[in-house]
Amino acid sequence: MSAAPAGRGWFGPALAIVAAFTLLRWLLLAFDRTDLFVDETQYWLWGQEFAFGYYSKPPLIGWLIGGVTALAGDAPFWVRMPGAALHGATALILSALAARLHGARVAVWVAAAYVTLPMVAVGSLIISTDTVMAPFFAAALLFHRRLVERDRPADAFWLGLMIGLACMAKYAGVYALAGVVLAAALRRDLRFGWGRAAVMGLAFLAVIAPNLIWNLTHGLSTLSHTADNIGWVREKSGPQLHPAGMAEFLLSQFAVMGPGLFAALLVALRRPAGGTGLGLFTLPPLVVVSVQALLDKAYANWAAAAFFAGTVLAVALLSSRPRLRMLAVAVNAALCLALPLLTLAPDLPYKGKPLLERYLGRAGMSRQILDLAARSGNLPILADDRDVLADLFYTGRDSGAVIFAPRPKGRPMNHYEQSYPLPETATGPLLLVTAAAAACAGAAIPLAAEGGAYARRGLAAYLTTADCVNGQ
């Protein structure tokens, strides 16, 4: 395939747009009044110990947070800070791809469109595996384009490397590999030789091999958790159809990508194998997750991998309709600026409870529990709620508190049962935090949980013993 001339003059304007949004996001993040969410504190804990895998996700997010916080400190700002930078880098990589395919003007609009996506706004406020995957997935798209244009082994190597790193951030990175295969199957001009394929495959396997080995030596922990998320895989009765669930998932994508851009993407996907072929990288996650939603359930962000190539597709389609393009990006920009402003006043009332209730009260609950354990003689703490455990480890990181999860019955159901179970031989007093007291525990000690994530959990603390808990 002959190389298309890359657009020139796009980088400066694209960088200015990306830098402006990134700096603004960091500024607002510095005044964010929400607590770290349960997943974020779990990722932070992973980052305190280098491993090639963790209970529910590949390791890259733990490595990233561990590296940043080791250098800058453990404050919530530093845990979340990489998000805006990673999405900014993704925007520039997608712009480079758009410049090769459509020229400089489209490239600049791709930067503006991507950096204002609602999913990017959320991913810049809360660190997630989607965010860590994003630049590597985008780079895989760029190196694939370079490979089919130039047929150089170095591009095949970088393509495999980027797909591998995307998978080391989130297993959804494999959708990039699916796109490469689909493109080769359906478009002669998007194929490359078996030698290049071997280089790509070897680079990919070299990157993901440590995580595969970790899974094999840890009871296939991460892969088992992925099967749990799929849900119907483990149902003895087999999958059931939920057409309303699939419709809800598809409608939610208008909020994930923004209404104007997702509508444009749907139009562009009428011929996914046509044009630049980017539709072949967009369809796999949308189709797979839609089927998952039909058979069980699917969260709105599970198809995030569709919107890297999808942003380029949508903006290119709207390039002949500049007013619609401007409107679509402007609506998204308004949304993405409003979201971080909400974190400055997260306790604003909405339907009788704080607007961002799930992000409030977590650190406060942990401080109550840690203080009670300290006043009771520095007792070890046992909690059976994953959310409570996650924040206890983070908020109590400098307290010296000893924290346990229940010993698993069968395979561990979370990272804390896997790595911090109460030893079977443990004896002596401890502080139990639960919504359902053990039969031999003493009277409940109230824990204040109004107006936060635990408001309706019914959590209480109990002075008991490890012998009592282990005997249940």
C-alpha positions as CSV (number, residue, x, y, z in Angstrom):
1,M,0.0,0.0,0.0
2,S,1.5,3.4,-0.9
3,A,2.0,5.8,1.9
4,A,-0.4,8.7,2.1
5,P,1.3,12.1,2.6
6,A,1.1,13.0,6.3
7,G,-0.6,16.4,6.9
8,R,1.8,19.1,8.1
9,G,1.3,21.9,10.6
10,W,-1.1,20.0,12.8
11,F,1.2,19.3,15.8
12,G,1.5,22.8,17.2
13,P,-2.3,23.5,17.3
14,A,-3.1,20.0,18.5
15,L,-0.5,20.3,21.3
16,A,-1.8,23.7,22.4
17,I,-5.4,22.3,22.7
18,V,-4.2,19.2,24.5
19,A,-1.9,21.1,26.9
20,A,-4.7,23.6,27.7
21,F,-7.1,20.9,28.7
22,T,-4.5,18.8,30.6
23,L,-3.3,21.8,32.6
24,L,-6.9,22.8,33.4
25,R,-7.7,19.3,34.5
26,W,-4.7,19.2,36.8
27,L,-5.6,22.5,38.3
28,L,-9.2,21.4,39.1
29,L,-7.9,18.0,40.3
30,A,-5.8,19.8,42.9
31,F,-9.1,21.1,44.5
32,D,-11.0,17.8,44.0
33,R,-12.9,17.0,47.3
34,T,-13.8,13.4,46.5
35,D,-12.2,10.4,48.1
36,L,-10.4,7.8,46.1
37,F,-12.8,5.2,44.8
38,V,-12.5,1.6,45.8
39,D,-10.7,0.6,42.5
40,E,-8.3,3.5,42.8
41,T,-7.2,2.6,46.4
42,Q,-6.8,-1.0,45.2
43,Y,-4.6,0.0,42.3
44,W,-2.6,2.1,44.8
45,L,-2.0,-0.9,47.0
46,W,-1.0,-3.0,44.0
47,G,1.6,-0.3,43.3
48,Q,3.3,-0.8,46.7
49,E,4.5,-4.2,45.6
50,F,5.9,-4.9,42.1
51,A,4.3,-8.0,40.5
52,F,3.6,-9.3,37.0
53,G,-0.1,-9.5,37.8
54,Y,-2.7,-8.7,40.4
55,Y,-6.0,-10.3,41.4
56,S,-8.4,-8.7,38.9
57,K,-6.2,-6.7,36.3
58,P,-2.9,-6.9,34.5
59,P,-0.1,-5.1,36.2
60,L,0.6,-1.9,34.3
61,I,-1.8,0.4,36.3
62,G,-0.1,-0.8,39.6
63,W,3.3,-0.1,38.2
64,L,2.3,3.4,37.0
65,I,0.7,4.5,40.3
66,G,3.5,2.9,42.3
67,G,6.1,4.8,40.3
68,V,4.4,8.2,40.4
69,T,3.6,8.0,44.2
70,A,7.1,6.8,45.0
71,L,8.4,10.0,43.4
72,A,5.7,12.5,44.4
73,G,3.8,11.1,47.4
74,D,0.6,9.2,48.1
75,A,-1.9,12.1,48.1
76,P,-5.0,11.4,46.0
77,F,-3.9,14.0,43.5
78,W,-0.8,12.0,42.6
79,V,-2.7,8.7,42.3
80,R,-5.1,10.4,39.8
81,M,-2.6,12.8,38.1
82,P,-1.4,10.4,35.3
83,G,-5.0,10.2,33.9
84,A,-5.1,13.5,32.2
85,A,-1.5,13.1,30.9
86,L,-2.2,9.7,29.4
87,H,-5.3,10.9,27.6
88,G,-3.4,13.9,26.3
89,A,-0.8,11.6,24.9
90,T,-3.5,9.5,23.3
91,A,-5.0,12.6,21.7
92,L,-1.7,13.5,20.0
93,I,-1.1,9.9,18.8
94,L,-4.6,9.8,17.3
95,S,-3.9,13.1,15.7
96,A,-0.7,11.7,14.1
97,L,-2.8,8.9,12.7
98,A,-5.5,11.3,11.4
99,A,-2.8,13.4,9.8
100,R,-1.5,10.4,7.8
101,L,-5.1,9.5,6.7
102,H,-6.9,12.8,6.3
103,G,-4.5,15.8,6.6
104,A,-3.7,18.5,9.1
105,R,-7.1,20.0,9.6
106,V,-8.8,16.7,10.6
107,A,-5.8,15.9,12.8
108,V,-6.3,19.1,14.8
109,W,-10.0,18.4,15.2
110,V,-9.3,14.8,16.3
111,A,-7.1,16.2,19.1
112,A,-10.0,18.5,20.1
113,A,-12.6,15.8,19.8
114,Y,-10.7,13.1,21.7
115,V,-9.6,15.3,24.6
116,T,-13.2,16.4,25.2
117,L,-14.8,13.0,25.0
118,P,-16.9,12.4,28.2
119,M,-15.1,9.2,28.8
120,V,-11.8,11.1,28.7
121,A,-13.2,13.6,31.2
122,V,-14.1,10.9,33.6
123,G,-10.8,9.1,32.9
124,S,-8.9,12.3,33.8
125,L,-10.7,12.5,37.2
126,I,-10.5,8.8,38.2
127,I,-7.6,6.6,37.3
128,S,-8.6,3.5,35.5
129,T,-7.2,0.7,33.4
130,D,-9.0,2.1,30.3
131,T,-6.9,5.2,30.7
132,V,-3.7,3.4,31.0
133,M,-4.5,1.3,28.0
134,A,-5.5,4.3,25.8
135,P,-2.1,5.6,24.5
136,F,-0.8,2.1,23.8
137,F,-4.0,1.1,21.9
138,A,-3.8,4.4,19.9
139,A,-0.1,3.8,19.2
140,A,-1.0,0.3,17.9
141,L,-3.3,1.9,15.4
142,L,-0.6,4.3,14.2
143,F,2.0,1.6,13.9
144,H,-0.4,-0.7,12.0
145,R,-1.0,2.1,9.5
146,R,2.8,2.7,9.2
147,L,3.3,-1.1,8.7
148,V,0.8,-1.5,5.9
149,E,2.2,1.7,4.2
150,R,5.9,1.0,4.5
151,D,6.2,-2.7,5.2
152,R,9.2,-2.3,7.6
153,P,10.0,-4.9,10.3
154,A,10.6,-2.2,12.9
155,D,6.9,-1.1,12.5
156,A,5.8,-4.8,13.0
157,F,7.9,-4.9,16.2
158,W,6.4,-1.7,17.5
159,L,2.9,-2.8,16.6
160,G,3.3,-6.0,18.6
161,L,4.9,-4.2,21.5
162,M,2.1,-1.6,21.7
163,I,-0.6,-4.3,21.6
164,G,1.2,-6.2,24.3
165,L,1.4,-3.1,26.5
166,A,-2.2,-2.3,25.9
167,C,-3.1,-5.8,27.1
168,M,-0.8,-5.4,30.1
169,A,-2.9,-2.4,31.0
170,K,-6.3,-4.1,30.3
171,Y,-7.1,-7.3,28.5
172,A,-9.4,-5.3,26.2
173,G,-6.2,-4.4,24.5
174,V,-6.6,-7.6,22.6
175,Y,-9.3,-5.9,20.5
176,A,-6.4,-4.2,18.7
177,L,-5.1,-7.6,17.7
178,A,-8.6,-8.5,16.6
179,G,-8.7,-5.4,14.4
180,V,-5.3,-6.4,12.8
181,V,-6.7,-9.8,11.9
182,L,-10.0,-8.5,10.6
183,A,-8.2,-5.9,8.5
184,A,-5.9,-8.6,7.0
185,A,-8.9,-10.9,6.3
186,L,-11.1,-8.3,4.6
187,R,-8.7,-5.9,2.9
188,R,-5.9,-6.8,0.7
189,D,-4.3,-3.4,1.1
190,L,-4.3,-3.8,4.9
191,R,-2.3,-7.0,4.9
192,F,1.3,-7.6,5.6
193,G,3.5,-10.7,5.1
194,W,4.0,-13.7,7.4
195,G,7.4,-12.5,8.3
196,R,6.1,-9.2,9.6
197,A,3.3,-11.1,11.3
198,A,5.9,-13.3,13.1
199,V,7.8,-10.2,14.3
200,M,4.6,-8.6,15.6
201,G,3.5,-11.9,17.3
202,L,6.9,-12.4,19.0
203,A,7.0,-8.9,20.3
204,F,3.4,-9.2,21.6
205,L,4.1,-12.5,23.3
206,A,7.4,-11.2,24.9
207,V,5.4,-8.4,26.5
208,I,2.5,-10.5,27.9
209,A,4.4,-13.6,28.8
210,P,5.3,-12.5,32.4
211,N,1.6,-11.9,33.1
212,L,0.6,-15.3,31.6
213,I,3.2,-17.0,33.8
214,W,2.0,-15.1,36.8
215,N,-1.6,-16.2,36.2
216,L,-0.5,-19.8,35.8
217,T,1.3,-19.6,39.2
218,H,-1.6,-17.8,40.9
219,G,-4.6,-20.0,40.0
220,L,-5.4,-18.1,36.9
221,S,-6.6,-15.3,39.2
222,T,-7.0,-12.5,36.7
223,L,-8.5,-14.7,34.0
224,S,-11.0,-16.2,36.5
225,H,-12.1,-12.7,37.6
226,T,-12.6,-11.8,33.9
227,A,-14.9,-14.8,33.6
228,D,-16.8,-13.7,36.7
229,N,-17.4,-10.3,35.0
230,I,-18.8,-12.1,31.9
231,G,-21.3,-13.7,34.2
232,W,-23.2,-16.1,31.9
233,V,-20.0,-18.2,31.4
234,R,-20.4,-19.6,34.9
235,E,-24.2,-19.9,34.9
236,K,-25.2,-23.6,34.9
237,S,-28.5,-22.7,33.2
238,G,-26.7,-21.1,30.3
239,P,-27.1,-17.5,29.0
240,Q,-30.4,-15.7,29.1
241,L,-31.4,-13.0,26.6
242,H,-31.7,-9.4,27.8
243,P,-32.6,-7.2,24.8
244,A,-33.4,-4.3,27.1
245,G,-29.9,-4.6,28.6
246,M,-28.3,-4.5,25.2
247,A,-30.4,-1.4,24.2
248,E,-29.4,0.3,27.5
249,F,-25.7,-0.4,26.8
250,L,-25.9,1.0,23.3
251,L,-27.7,4.1,24.5
252,S,-25.1,4.6,27.2
253,Q,-22.5,4.9,24.4
254,F,-24.0,8.3,23.5
255,A,-22.9,9.4,26.9
256,V,-19.5,7.7,26.8
257,M,-18.5,9.3,23.4
258,G,-20.9,12.2,23.3
259,P,-24.1,12.3,21.4
260,G,-22.9,14.0,18.2
261,L,-19.7,12.0,17.8
262,F,-21.4,8.6,18.5
263,A,-24.1,9.3,16.1
264,A,-21.5,10.2,13.5
265,L,-19.6,7.0,14.3
266,L,-22.7,4.9,13.8
267,V,-23.1,6.4,10.3
268,A,-19.4,5.8,9.5
269,L,-19.8,2.2,10.6
270,R,-22.3,1.4,7.8
271,R,-19.3,0.2,5.8
272,P,-16.7,-0.8,8.4
273,A,-14.3,-2.3,5.9
274,G,-14.5,0.7,3.6
275,G,-12.4,3.8,3.5
276,T,-9.4,3.7,5.9
277,G,-10.5,0.4,7.4
278,L,-10.6,1.9,11.0
279,G,-14.1,0.6,11.4
280,L,-12.6,-2.9,11.7
281,F,-10.8,-1.7,14.9
282,T,-14.0,-0.1,16.2
283,L,-16.5,-2.9,15.6
284,P,-15.0,-5.7,17.7
285,P,-15.4,-4.1,21.1
286,L,-18.8,-2.7,20.2
287,V,-20.1,-6.0,18.9
288,V,-18.6,-8.2,21.6
289,V,-19.8,-6.0,24.5
290,S,-23.2,-5.6,22.9
291,V,-23.5,-9.4,22.8
292,Q,-22.4,-9.5,26.5
293,A,-25.1,-7.0,27.4
294,L,-27.6,-9.2,25.6
295,L,-26.6,-12.3,27.4
296,D,-25.9,-10.9,30.9
297,K,-24.8,-7.3,31.7
298,A,-22.2,-4.8,30.5
299,Y,-20.9,-1.6,32.0
300,A,-20.8,1.5,29.8
301,N,-17.0,1.7,29.7
302,W,-16.5,-1.9,28.6
303,A,-16.4,-0.8,24.9
304,A,-14.0,2.1,25.5
305,A,-11.5,0.5,23.1
306,A,-13.9,1.3,20.2
307,F,-13.5,5.0,20.6
308,F,-9.8,5.4,19.7
309,A,-10.2,4.5,16.0
310,G,-13.9,5.6,16.4
311,T,-12.9,9.2,17.1
312,V,-10.9,9.5,13.9
313,L,-13.7,7.9,12.0
314,A,-16.4,10.3,13.4
315,V,-14.3,13.4,13.0
316,A,-13.4,12.5,9.4
317,L,-17.1,11.9,8.6
318,L,-18.0,15.3,10.0
319,S,-15.2,17.1,8.1
320,S,-17.7,17.8,5.3
321,R,-20.1,19.2,7.8
322,P,-18.1,21.7,9.8
323,R,-21.0,23.1,11.8
324,L,-22.1,19.7,13.0
325,R,-18.5,18.9,13.9
326,M,-18.2,22.1,15.8
327,L,-21.5,21.5,17.7
328,A,-20.5,17.9,18.5
329,V,-17.2,18.9,20.0
330,A,-18.6,22.0,21.8
331,V,-21.3,19.9,23.5
332,N,-18.6,17.5,24.7
333,A,-16.4,20.3,25.8
334,A,-19.1,21.7,27.9
335,L,-19.7,18.3,29.5
336,C,-16.1,17.6,30.1
337,L,-15.6,21.0,31.9
338,A,-18.7,20.5,34.0
339,L,-17.7,17.1,35.4
340,P,-14.5,18.3,37.2
341,L,-16.4,21.3,38.6
342,L,-18.8,18.8,40.3
343,T,-15.9,17.4,42.3
344,L,-15.4,20.8,43.9
345,A,-18.8,20.5,45.5
346,P,-19.5,16.8,45.7
347,D,-21.9,17.0,48.6
348,L,-24.5,19.1,46.7
349,P,-27.9,17.5,47.4
350,Y,-29.5,15.4,44.7
351,K,-32.7,13.4,45.4
352,G,-32.1,13.6,49.1
353,K,-28.4,12.5,49.1
354,P,-25.1,14.0,48.0
355,L,-24.6,14.2,44.3
356,L,-21.3,12.2,44.3
357,E,-22.2,10.1,47.3
358,R,-20.2,7.0,46.2
359,Y,-17.0,9.1,46.3
360,L,-17.6,10.5,49.8
361,G,-17.1,9.2,53.3
362,R,-14.6,6.5,52.5
363,A,-11.6,8.1,54.2
364,G,-13.8,9.2,57.1
365,M,-15.0,5.7,57.8
366,S,-11.4,4.4,57.7
367,R,-10.3,7.0,60.1
368,Q,-13.1,6.1,62.5
369,I,-12.1,2.4,62.3
370,L,-8.4,3.1,62.7
371,D,-8.9,5.4,65.6
372,L,-11.1,2.8,67.4
373,A,-8.6,0.0,66.8
374,A,-5.8,2.3,68.2
375,R,-7.8,3.3,71.3
376,S,-8.7,-0.4,71.9
377,G,-5.0,-1.4,72.2
378,N,-3.8,-1.3,68.6
379,L,-6.0,-4.2,67.7
380,P,-5.7,-5.9,64.3
381,I,-8.6,-5.1,62.1
382,L,-10.7,-7.6,60.2
383,A,-13.2,-6.3,57.6
384,D,-15.4,-8.4,55.3
385,D,-16.3,-5.5,52.9
386,R,-14.0,-5.0,49.9
387,D,-14.7,-1.3,49.8
388,V,-13.8,-0.9,53.5
389,L,-10.6,-2.9,53.1
390,A,-9.5,-1.0,50.1
391,D,-9.6,2.4,51.8
392,L,-8.3,1.0,55.1
393,F,-5.1,0.0,53.5
394,Y,-4.8,3.4,51.8
395,T,-5.9,5.8,54.6
396,G,-4.1,3.7,57.2
397,R,-0.9,3.4,55.2
398,D,1.2,5.3,57.8
399,S,-0.7,4.1,60.9
400,G,1.0,0.8,61.5
401,A,-2.4,-0.9,61.6
402,V,-2.6,-4.6,60.8
403,I,-5.5,-5.3,58.5
404,F,-7.0,-8.6,57.4
405,A,-9.7,-9.9,55.1
406,P,-11.7,-13.1,55.8
407,R,-10.0,-16.3,54.9
408,P,-11.5,-17.4,51.6
409,K,-13.9,-20.3,51.3
410,G,-12.7,-21.8,48.1
411,R,-11.0,-19.5,45.6
412,P,-10.4,-15.9,46.8
413,M,-13.1,-13.5,45.7
414,N,-10.9,-10.3,45.8
415,H,-7.4,-9.2,46.1
416,Y,-7.6,-8.9,49.9
417,E,-8.7,-12.4,50.4
418,Q,-5.9,-13.5,48.1
419,S,-3.1,-11.5,49.7
420,Y,-4.2,-10.5,53.3
421,P,-6.4,-13.4,54.7
422,L,-6.7,-13.8,58.5
423,P,-4.3,-16.6,59.3
424,E,-6.0,-19.9,60.4
425,T,-3.6,-19.9,63.4
426,A,-4.4,-16.4,64.5
427,T,-5.5,-15.9,68.1
428,G,-6.2,-13.0,70.4
429,P,-8.5,-10.0,70.2
430,L,-9.3,-8.1,67.0
431,L,-11.7,-5.4,65.8
432,L,-14.3,-6.9,63.4
433,V,-16.0,-4.5,60.9
434,T,-19.0,-6.0,59.2
435,A,-22.7,-5.5,58.5
436,A,-23.5,-8.9,60.1
437,A,-21.8,-9.6,63.4
438,A,-20.3,-12.9,64.3
439,A,-22.3,-14.9,66.8
440,C,-19.7,-14.6,69.5
441,A,-18.9,-10.9,69.0
442,G,-19.7,-8.3,71.7
443,A,-22.1,-5.4,71.4
444,A,-22.0,-3.3,68.2
445,I,-20.0,-0.1,68.3
446,P,-21.7,2.5,66.0
447,L,-19.9,3.8,63.0
448,A,-21.1,7.1,61.5
449,A,-21.8,6.7,57.8
450,E,-24.3,9.4,56.9
451,G,-24.0,11.2,53.6
452,G,-21.4,9.0,52.1
453,A,-20.6,5.7,50.3
454,Y,-21.5,3.6,53.4
455,A,-24.8,5.4,54.2
456,R,-26.9,2.3,53.7
457,R,-24.4,-0.5,54.4
458,G,-25.3,-0.9,58.1
459,L,-21.6,-1.2,59.1
460,A,-20.6,-1.6,62.7
461,A,-17.5,-2.5,64.7
462,Y,-17.3,-5.4,67.2
463,L,-14.6,-6.3,69.7
464,T,-14.1,-10.0,69.3
465,T,-11.3,-12.6,68.9
466,A,-9.6,-14.3,66.0
467,D,-10.6,-17.7,67.6
468,C,-14.2,-16.6,67.4
469,V,-14.0,-15.6,63.7
470,N,-12.1,-18.6,62.7
471,G,-14.6,-20.8,64.4
472,Q,-17.5,-19.5,62.3
